Amino acid sequence: MSQHILDQSIRAIAQAVRGGEISFEELMGEAVVRHERYDDTLKAYKHFDGDGAKDSARAADALLAQGHDVGPLMGMPISVKDIFGVTGMPTWGGTNKEMDIQWATDGPMMQALRRYMAIPTGKTHTIEFAFGAVGTSYHYGAPRNPWDAENHRVSGGSSVGAGISLAEGSSLMALGTDTGGSVRIPAAVTGSVGLKVTIDRWSTDGIVPLSTGFDTPGFLTRSVEDAIIGFGAIDPEYDDPEALFQDLDGIDVGDLRLGICDEHFWDNCSPGVAEGVQAAIDELEKQGAHLIKIPMAEATEARACLFDAFLFGVEGLSHVQEHFSDRWDSIDPTIERRLNHGIDIKGVDYYSNMRKLDYLNGVICDRLRHVDALLTPTVVRTPPTVEEVKDIDDYFVANGLMTQNTQPINMLHLCGITIPVGQDVAGMPVGLQLSGASGTEERVLSTALACERYFGTARERLGVPPLIGG
């Protein structure tokens, strides 16, 4: 192959293994080498188990040789956000203490991936209790965004190490969770693809909780093609990822009906962000895509519901008090301050805002059913440097800007995906967010794949991150 094996798509790598070009053990060995090469600089992982991953890869080789082939994810390295339980690996959940065994055991999402014999390489860093979108940790510092060789920029949160694990080549799929943007934000700022499914489509069992009402499992990949393979493996509606990919492939950009809006999502953009997304939308229109104006003032209303009743803080505080009260004295001061905002919230305010969100969901879903996806910027702010968010008030400002466009999608119970389409003035990746009505993941994925077929993958459109070698 002209490209390094780890720079290929999951389907292409799977074909190479079955064609005898490389074994699963050799593939995993390459992934471990990549991690060892970049870990001192990037710090994606809290826990990495290269030896265990290579043992699992050898077992996959043996099974494949016996004729046991479970599909394209077989033998592929995946990273796992350190709030997922993974049998055989410790869980910290971003805290400074290892958690009990109930938080270190496979839940339904990991069980699904193990059925397809995907191999976890380790646990990637997360914000404590997954409560933050910037990417800095009181306990563990800040993994480094590989797109800036001069400055230590954050990689987004709360799935902090996920996008970095993809960039360095130690994983081909990175599990994360998305309560208010924690998959799409790190995906956008690291030049990755990030999928957030509709609330309750996938089980959160086996995942350290933050918000019962909004926690949503998801993942990052290097391409939409890879994301469809991952979706087909995890989603209980499907049992053949390759067949799902074939079903969703083939739509032409000229057949797309794409929603655009003026409200909310274009505010506060750093230089180059709005311009990059608008240029991508203009390209799609020139290829024949139909643009349809969708009113989205409710996005601001939905986010106001979150803040009026501090929904994440109320639910997060409840979970910490129930499961992790022994950690309160050592909690990150930034996280403690955010959780404490939930103390004085009245039950009537909490429930009235939740009911309003249910109503707004119906309103927005009725509008979005007329389009294949709503197009907006994913993250409006250039990811800050660590120095820029050292002050707690500056951190909160940055956190608010980084979640500006993702939180409404969660509050409105929509699904969404981000794909890389350009770079801002600082040279950092810019993401295009495609959002759809509740339960329309297949439609959104098919739309995103059509866009990727035109734009190219992240590597094809953006190139290689400056801190990553060939």
N, C-alpha and C positions, 0 to 999 in steps of 0.2 A: 504494500500500500504506500502511496505517496505521502500520506499523513501518518503521524504517530498513531498507533492503535488506540490510545486513550483519547485522541481527538476525533474519533469516529462516533457516529450515532450508535445507540444501543443495538439497533437492528443490524447495522453493518458489522459491529463487533461480534454479535451472535452468529452472523453468517461466516465471519472469518474463523471463529472457533470450530464451527461445524465443517468448514472447508479444510481444516488441518493447518491453518496458518499460525495459530497460536492456541495454547491451552488456557483453561481457566486459571491454573496455578501460575503460569507465566504472566497472564493479564494482571492477576492480583499482585504479583511481585513488582510489576511496573507501577501499580497504584501505590504500593508501600514506598517504593523509591521516590515517587513524586512527593509524598508526604514528608519523608525524611529530608528532601531537598529544600522544602519551603517552610517547614514548621517553625524554625527558629525566627523567621521573619513574620509570618502571617498568623500563626497561633489559632488555627481553626478549631482544634479539638481540646476538650477537657480530658478525654480518655481515648486512646488509640490502641487497637489490638491487631497489629499486623500479623503476628504469628497465628493467632486464631483465625484470621481471615484467610491466610494461606492454607491452613489445615482444611477449612471448609471448601476452598477452591479445589484442593486435591480430591476431596470427596465428590464434588460435582463432576470432575473429570472422570472419576471411576463410574459414576452413574450414567453419564453420557455414553461412555464406552460400552455399557451394558444395554444401550438402547433406550434409556430412560431420559427423555427430553421433555422438559416442562415449559419450554418457550423462551422468548428472547431475554427475559430478566435472569435466567439461570446463570449463576456464577458471577453476576455483575456486582461490583462494589457499590454499596450505598452507605451514606453517613446518616446518623440519627441525632436529632436535636435532643439535648440532655434533659428533656422532661418526659420523653417516652421511656417506658419500661422496656428493657431488652434483656431477655433471659441470658445470664452469664456475664453481664456487664453491670457496673455500678451506676447509680443515678444520684446526681447532686441537685438537679433542678435549678442550677445557678446559685445555690446557697453554698456555704462553706462547710457543710456537713453531709456525709453520705446518708442517703435516705433508706428507709426500711425496705424489706424485700417486696412488699406490695407494690412499690414504685419501681421495682427492678425486674419485672416479669412481663413477658410479651402480652400486649393487648391485641384486639382484633386486627389493627392495621399491620402490626409486625407479623402476626400469624398469617395474614394474607400474603405478604411478601415472602415469607419463608416457604409457603406452599409452592411458590415459583422459584425458590432457591436463590433469591437475591441474598447477598452476603453483607452483613453490617461490618464496616471497618472500625467504627468507633462512635463516640458521643461528642457532638459538636457543642461549642459554648452557647449558652443562652443567658439572657438577662434573668436575674433572680425571680423565680415564679413566672417567668415570661412576661414581666410587666414593664415594658419599655421598648421604644422603637428606634433608639439612637444607636446603641451598640457598645456602650461602656459598662463596665462592671466594677463595683467597689471591691469585690473579692479577687477578680482575675484580670483586671485591666481591660483592654480593648483589642480584640483581633484586628489586624490591619487590612484595609481595603487594598487589593493588589493593583488598582487602577491609578494610584498616585505614588510615584517613586520618590517624590521629594518630601511629601508631608504624610504624617500618620493620620489618615482619615478613617472614620468609622465605616463599618460594613452593614449598618442597619440592624434592626432588631424586631422582635426578640430572638429570631432564629439566627443568631449573630454569626456563627461559624459556617452556616449552611452553604451560602454562596461561595465562600472562600474554598470550601472543600471541593466544590465543582471546578473552580478556577485552577486550583493546584493539581487537579487530576487524581486525587485520592478517592473520589466517588463519582459516580455517573448519575446519581439521584440522591437528593438530600431531603430527608424528612423534616418537616417543621410543623408549626401550628400557626393559625391566623385568627386572632381574636379581634384585632383592630387594624391588621395589615402586616402581621409578623412573618408572613411568607412573601407577600408581594413587595414589601419595602426592601428587605435584603436582596431579593432577586433583582429589583430595579437598579439598585445602586452598585451591584456587582456584575451587571450585564448578563443576568440569567433569566430564565423563564420561571415564573412562580404561579402555582395554581391554588386558588381558594375555592372550595366547593361550598354548596349551600349548607347552612347550619342543619345538623342532624342527618345529613346524607351519610356521613361516616361516623362510626362510634368513637367517642373519646375515652372509652375504658382503657386503662393502662397508661394514661397520660396524667401527669401532675396538673391539677386544675387551677385555673385562674378565674374564669367566668363561666358558670354553668350555662348561662343564656347565650353566650357568643363564642366560646372556644370551638375551633374548627380545625381538624387535622388537614394537612396539605403537604406539598413538597415543591422543591425546586429542581429543575433540570437545565441542561444546556441548550435544549431545543424543544419546540412544541411537539415534534415527532416523538422525542423521548417521553414527554409528558403524557401523551396519549397511551403509550405502552405502560407507563406507571399507573395511569388511571384505570386502564383495563385490567390490571392485576389486582388493584386494591378494591375497586367498586364491586359490591356483591351482585350487581345486575349482570356482570360479565364473567366469562370463564375462559376467554381466548383473547389476549391483548392484541395479537397480530390481526385477528379478524376484525376487531373494533377499529384498528388503525385503517384497514382497507375500507371499512364502511365510512369513515370520516374524511378520508383523503379524496381529492379530485374536484373539490369546489373551486371555481374560478373567481378571482377577485372581482371581475366584472359582474358577477351574479350576486354580490353581497349588498345587503341593505344595512348601512351603518349609521347609528345614532350619534349625533353631535349636540353639544349644549354650550351655552354661554355662562351659565351660573356656576359659582362655587369652585369648580375644578381648575380654573385658569388663574385664580387669585394667587398672589404672593410667589410667583415663579422666579427662581434664580435665573440669571442670564443664560440663555441658551436652552432652557427646559421647554418653555412654551413654543419657542421657535422650532426645536427639534421635533416635537410631537406634531405641530401643525404641518411641518414639511412632510412628515410621514403620511398624515391624513390627505394632504394634497396629492401625494404620489398615488395613493389608492384611488382617489377620485379620477385622476388622469387615466388610470387603468380601467375605468368604467364602473367602479363602485358607486352605489347610490347613497348619497348623504341625506339624512333626514333629521331635521331639528327636533329635539326632545326637550321639553321643559324639565328642569331638574332643581328647581328652588328647594324641593323637599330634602335635598342632600344636606343643606345647611340646617334645616329643621331637625333632621335625624341626628346630626351631630350635637345639636343643642340638647336633645333628650339625653344623650350620653352624659353631658356635662351637668345638666340640671339635677340629675339624680345620681351622678357619679357611679354609673352602673358597674363598671369594672371594679372600682374600689370597694363597693358594697359587697359584691360577690367574692372578690379576692380576699378581703378581710375576713369574711366568714370562713373561707377554706383554710386560711392560715391559722385562724384561731382553733379550728376543728382538728386539723391534721399536723400542724407544724408550730404549735405554741412554744415548743422548747427552743425554737430558733429566733424568737423575737428579739432577744438581746443582741444578736449578731447580725441582724438584717441590714442590708444596704440602706443608709440614711435616705437616699432618694426614693427607694421603694417604700420605706416606712412612711415617709411623708405622703406619698400618693395613697397608700392604703388607709392612712388615718383620715383622709378626706371622706371616707365612707362612714365614719362613726356617727355623725349627726344627721345622716339622711333618714327621713321619715319613710315608713313603709308605704304610705299613701302616695308619696312622690315617686318612689321606685315603681310601683305598679301602674300608676297613671302614665308614666313615660313609656313603660313597656307596652301598654295598650296602644298608645299613640304610634309607636313604631310598627305594631302589627297593622294598624290602619294604613300607614304610609307605605308599607310593603305592598298592600293590595293596589294602591294607587299607581305606584311606580311599575309594578309587574304588568299591569294592564297596558302601560305605555310601551314597555320594552318588548312585549310580545310581537310588536310590529317591526322590530329590527333584529338583526342577527347579533349585534352587540353594541353597547354604548362605548365610544372612544373618548378617553381623557388622558392627561398625564397621570402617571402612577404616583410619583413623588415630586413635589414642587421644588424642594430645596436641595441644592448641592449638599452631599453628605459632609458634615462639618469635620474639622480636624479635632483631635482629642483636646487640644489646647482651647479650642473655641467653646467647649462644653464643660470645662472644669468647674465653673461657677454653677451652682444648682439652679439659679434662675435662668441662666443662659441655656442650661440643659432643657428646662421645661419649655422654653420658647422653641428650641430645635425639635423637641419631641412633638410639639403641637403641629409644627409645619410638616414634619415627615409623615404624620398620620392624617393630614388634612384631606387627602383624596381617597385614602383606603378605608378609613373608619366609616364613612357613609355607606359603603358597600356592605360592611358587616351589619351596621345598624338597620339597614333596609332588607336584610336577609337575602341578598343577591349572591350570585357566584361571579367569579372574576379570574382573569389571568393577566399577567404582565409579560410583555415581550420587549426585548431591547431594540431600539430603533435609531439611536444616535448618541451623541455626546454633547454635554453642555460646555460652556465657555472654559470651565476648569478642567475639561477633559474627562469628566466622570460620565458613566453611562446614563442614558435617559430611557425610561421605560414608557411604553404605551399600554395603558390599562384597557382591557376589553371586559366589560361587565354585562351580565345577562340576568334575566328574570330567574326567580327561584326554580331550581331543578332543571335548568337548561344547559348544564355543563357540556353535553355533547355538541350542542349548537355552538357554544362559545369556543370549544376546542377546535371544531371544524373551521370556524371563522379564523381563529388564530393561526391554524395551519396554512390556510390559504394566504394569509398575510405573510407568513414566514416563507412560503414558497416564492413570493415576490421579493421580499426584503432580503432574504438570506438568513442564516443562523447568526447568532451573536458573533461567532468567530469570523464569519464571512463579512458581516457588516461593520463590526467594530475593531476587528483584529485581536491581538493578544495583549492582555494587561501588561503594563510596563514591568511589574515585579515578577512576571512569570516568563521563564525561558521557553525555548522551543521544545 
